[in-house]
Structure formats: structure tokens, C-alpha cells
Amino acid sequence: MTSDQLLIAPDTVLPALRGAVAGLPAYVPGRRSAGMDIAALASNESHYEPLPAAAAAVAAAAGTMNRYPDSAAVELRERLALHLGVTAEEVAVGPGSVGVLQQIITGLCDAGDDVIFAWRSFEAYPILVELAGARPVRVPLDSAEGHDLEAMAAAVTDRTKVILLCTPNNPTGVPISHDRIEAFLQSVRSDILVVIDEAYVEYAEAGSGPDSLALYRQYPNVCILRTFSKAYGLAGLRVGYAITTAAIAEGLRRTALPFAVSALAQKAAIASLDAGEEMEARVADVKRERARMAAELEAQGWKLQPSQGNFLWIRADESLQARLVDAFDGAGIMVRAYKGDGVRITVAGPAANNRVLRVLEAHAASTID
């Protein structure tokens, strides 16, 4: 029996979603590949297969799927602590960095509190904030597609509980320098948690963004947010983490959904950390392709901001965006469109990237003033 076949009396009052939930926009994931000849460049996943050590760890742990995972992720937290030079008490783990971010907002925000972030930035930000009953405060990006930290500082009120800084920013790829974040931290109250979201930090050139661990050691209201979904290639296993004070980290563990990070994900993450050199070699290949693509696109006439993520961002109004998406669809390439703002294209291997360059070359003339 389907829902439209249910026998419901005309005056029956049924359960209803909270107003905050009913009004939420749906998170739009990257479009998925439907065939082997499709270049899936919409989700910023690694185009590489999992690191061999991670795949082996998953295979070895598969026989324990009948058991619950360690909800406290003690072994993974200890390994992350060793890797980053902190203590395990300062580490909180969750199902991807977005899962940890939900724990952060749930743990710190009451109804009516403010969460400030740049816009456009990661699409999940306003959704998670509204779901918690807090108020999203969007601060427009500056003319260089980066965070306008002065405007973000000016947006702080006595209701502000959390500020989100995405570096490099998704979807524009623009980082925030260390000095700018430090000046920002000096200008905001110490009781506001400043989350430095570094989902793409492994792809950033040294010195382009902040030394977030140094900032955390100096400013205890800093929280670092990272993931294994991108450079480490574990998007399908969902594991991310935060570095924050022991008191906040304990709160994040309390707000986490029990057993949210599977045993397979935990084992794969540990194995991936141990295979850091291989991961870095893969990242170096992506950086070279990113630089090659950016140089060719600029030669074609496209105006790009230097990206420090594993993606490129093309600012496009609705008309150009529609033409580009149609052209990419026709070429069997899946990209991510942001209505009225632009198109984000994940950097993959040379063959897929060359297909992207050919499509964009055909439309470059329409972008020249």
C-alpha cells in the first residue's frame, strides 16, 4: 500500500515535521556517474582507488562486521594525536568532517544563537545551523572569491557562538593566510569557537593557508576540522575529525551518534595515515594537473582565482552556467553547478582533465570582455 492509498479521515491530525526541518533546503550532493565513459568530476572525490594499505585494512576487518565498532575510536584518536602532536583527549572523530561539524553546532548552539560563515562556501553549513535551531549568518565573499574577514568580524553579536572559516574555501578554492586568521582571532571574543575547516588542506601549497595547529596552540577557541574523504580517498567510509580543547572534544564525543564511524572506517583511516608518503605522491600529481589546467584555461581567456583545493572554480552567471553544464553533459562530464554563481570542476587524471579543457575552450570566447 502506498501513502496515497492510506485511509485517513478528513479531520485527522497527523505528525508533522518541525518548521525548521520542513523549510530546510535539501543538501545537493555531487552528481553521480552512470557509466564507465562518464567523467565524474562533481564531488571532489579522489579519482584514485583507495590506498592499498587502506583496502587491505578493510578486507582484514571485514570479518568483524557483526560487532559494533569502538564508539570512542580510541585507537584512531591515539594515532591522530601522534600524527599531529596533540593528545588523544583533544581529538573528536565523526562520520566525515560534516558529521563532526554537526556535533560542534549541536554541542555549542542553542536556539537563536548565531553561526557566521562566508558565502558562498560549503553548502552544508546553513543546513546544519538551521537544523540545530540556530541562525545562519552569511557574509558575502570578497572580490577575490575569498573570505571577507573584516566583514565577518563586524557581523559578530552577543549571540554569536561559532564562526566557520573554510580554507581553502569550497567551492572557490581560495585559502585564508595565517596572518589574516591570526588578526581575525585577535579581533573576536575568546568565547566564540572559531572552526578552521581544512577538508582540502592536503592539496594546498605550503604557506598558502594557515598553520592551524600553531593557531590552536595560541588561541584555545580555535577548532581544526579535517577529513579522510578527500586526499586520503575514503569518501565512501565517512570518517573525519576535530582538534580542539579536551573539554570541547569531550562534548563533541557526547553529542556524536553512537557507533557512527564504522570499524572498517577506523582501520582504513589508521592505515591511510601510515601510508602518508603514498598519499602525498598522489596529491602531488593532482597539484601538477591543477596547475596545468589553470595555465591552459587562462591562456584560453578564462579568469580564475588560484585554487588550493583539488578542484577549479569558474565564476559564471546563470546564462553561461547553463551553457557550460549542457556542454559538459553532452561530453559525458559531470560537474557541480551552483545556481547563479559558478561551476566547480574536480581535478582528476590527465585524460579526464583534457576532456574538460576541450569543452571549456569551445566556450572561452563568451567570457572575454
WOBEL-V924412 format. One record per pair of residues at least 6 apart in sequence whose C-alpha atoms are under 7 Angstrom apart, sorted by the first residue. I is the first residue (numbers start at 1). GAP is how many residues later the second one is. If there is no record, write none. Layout:
((I & GAP) (I & GAP))
This chain:
((20 & 110) (20 & 111) (20 & 113) (21 & 110) (24 & 103) (25 & 102) (27 & 96) (27 & 97) (30 & 12) (30 & 13) (30 & 306) (31 & 11) (31 & 303) (32 & 8) (33 & 7) (37 & 295) (38 & 294) (38 & 295) (39 & 293) (39 & 294) (39 & 295) (39 & 313) (40 & 293) (40 & 294) (41 & 292) (41 & 293) (41 & 294) (41 & 304) (41 & 305) (42 & 292) (42 & 293) (42 & 294) (42 & 303) (42 & 304) (44 & 186) (44 & 266) (44 & 267) (44 & 302) (45 & 185) (45 & 188) (45 & 190) (46 & 184) (46 & 185) (46 & 187) (47 & 301) (50 & 183) (50 & 184) (51 & 221) (53 & 218) (53 & 219) (53 & 222) (54 & 214) (54 & 217) (54 & 218) (55 & 213) (57 & 210) (57 & 211) (57 & 214) (58 & 206) (58 & 209) (58 & 210) (61 & 203) (62 & 202) (68 & 191) (69 & 190) (69 & 193) (69 & 194) (70 & 189) (70 & 193) (71 & 187) (71 & 188) (73 & 20) (76 & 190) (76 & 194) (77 & 11) (77 & 14) (78 & 10) (79 & 191) (81 & 6) (81 & 7) (89 & 157) (89 & 160) (90 & 153) (90 & 154) (90 & 155) (90 & 156) (90 & 159) (91 & 150) (91 & 151) (91 & 152) (91 & 153) (91 & 158) (92 & 149) (92 & 150) (92 & 151) (92 & 157) (92 & 160) (92 & 161) (93 & 7) (93 & 147) (93 & 148) (93 & 149) (94 & 6) (94 & 145) (94 & 146) (94 & 147) (94 & 162) (94 & 166) (94 & 167) (95 & 143) (95 & 144) (95 & 145) (95 & 165) (95 & 166) (96 & 131) (96 & 133) (96 & 142) (96 & 143) (96 & 144) (97 & 128) (97 & 129) (97 & 130) (97 & 143) (97 & 144) (100 & 140) (100 & 141) (100 & 142) (102 & 26) (103 & 149) (103 & 152) (103 & 153) (104 & 148) (105 & 24) (105 & 27) (106 & 26) (106 & 149) (107 & 144) (107 & 145) (107 & 148) (108 & 53) (109 & 25) (109 & 52) (110 & 23) (110 & 24) (111 & 21) (111 & 22) (111 & 23) (112 & 21) (112 & 22) (112 & 23) (113 & 21) (113 & 22) (113 & 46) (113 & 47) (113 & 48) (114 & 20) (114 & 21) (114 & 22) (114 & 23) (114 & 45) (114 & 46) (114 & 47) (114 & 48) (115 & 14) (115 & 20) (115 & 21) (115 & 22) (115 & 45) (115 & 46) (115 & 47) (115 & 48) (116 & 20) (116 & 21) (116 & 22) (116 & 46) (116 & 47) (116 & 48) (117 & 20) (117 & 21) (117 & 22) (117 & 46) (117 & 47) (117 & 48) (118 & 20) (118 & 21) (118 & 22) (118 & 23) (118 & 29) (119 & 19) (119 & 20) (119 & 21) (119 & 22) (120 & 20) (120 & 21) (121 & 48) (121 & 49) (121 & 50) (122 & 48) (122 & 49) (126 & 10) (129 & 6) (129 & 7) (130 & 6) (139 & 12) (139 & 13) (141 & 6) (141 & 7) (142 & 6) (144 & 161) (145 & 27) (145 & 29) (146 & 28) (146 & 29) (149 & 35) (153 & 35) (160 & 32) (161 & 31) (161 & 32) (162 & 30) (162 & 31) (162 & 32) (163 & 30) (163 & 31) (163 & 32) (164 & 30) (164 & 31) (164 & 32) (164 & 33) (165 & 30) (165 & 31) (165 & 32) (166 & 30) (166 & 31) (166 & 32) (167 & 7) (167 & 8) (167 & 9) (167 & 29) (167 & 30) (167 & 31) (167 & 42) (168 & 6) (168 & 7) (168 & 8) (168 & 30) (168 & 32) (168 & 33) (168 & 140) (168 & 141) (169 & 6) (171 & 142) (171 & 173) (172 & 135) (172 & 141) (173 & 134) (173 & 135) (173 & 136) (173 & 139) (173 & 140) (174 & 132) (174 & 133) (174 & 134) (175 & 33) (175 & 34) (175 & 133) (176 & 33) (176 & 34) (177 & 31) (177 & 32) (177 & 33) (178 & 31) (178 & 32) (178 & 33) (190 & 31) (191 & 30) (192 & 29) (193 & 28) (193 & 29) (193 & 30) (194 & 27) (194 & 28) (194 & 29) (195 & 27) (195 & 28) (195 & 29) (195 & 30) (196 & 27) (196 & 28) (196 & 29) (197 & 27) (197 & 28) (197 & 29) (198 & 27) (198 & 28) (199 & 27) (199 & 28) (200 & 30) (200 & 109) (202 & 29) (203 & 80) (203 & 84) (203 & 105) (203 & 106) (203 & 107) (204 & 104) (204 & 105) (205 & 103) (212 & 12) (216 & 6) (216 & 7) (220 & 25) (222 & 22) (223 & 19) (223 & 20) (223 & 21) (224 & 18) (224 & 19) (224 & 20) (225 & 16) (225 & 17) (225 & 18) (226 & 14) (226 & 15) (226 & 16) (227 & 12) (227 & 13) (227 & 14) (228 & 6) (228 & 7) (228 & 11) (228 & 12) (228 & 41) (229 & 6) (229 & 9) (231 & 48) (231 & 52) (232 & 40) (232 & 47) (237 & 28) (238 & 23) (238 & 27) (239 & 22) (239 & 26) (286 & 24) (286 & 61) (286 & 62) (289 & 61) (290 & 57) (300 & 61) (300 & 64) (301 & 63) (301 & 67) (302 & 62) (302 & 65) (304 & 9) (304 & 10) (310 & 36) (310 & 37) (311 & 33) (311 & 34) (311 & 35) (311 & 36) (312 & 32) (312 & 33) (312 & 34) (313 & 30) (313 & 31) (313 & 32) (314 & 28) (314 & 29) (314 & 30) (315 & 26) (315 & 27) (315 & 28) (316 & 24) (316 & 25) (316 & 26) (316 & 27) (317 & 23) (317 & 24) (317 & 25) (318 & 21) (318 & 22) (321 & 21) (321 & 22) (327 & 32) (328 & 6) (328 & 31) (335 & 9) (335 & 10) (336 & 7) (336 & 8) (336 & 9) (337 & 6) (337 & 7) (347 & 6))
